[in-house]
């Protein structure tokens, strides 16, 4: 299961870096955490 979480995390990070350099990670992680 760790692999799936890592893959998703990397995908989100890459998408965020590509979409914008802003820190929208908190908005995506806040409701998920």
Helices and strands as residue ranges (DSSP letters): H 2-19, H 25-30
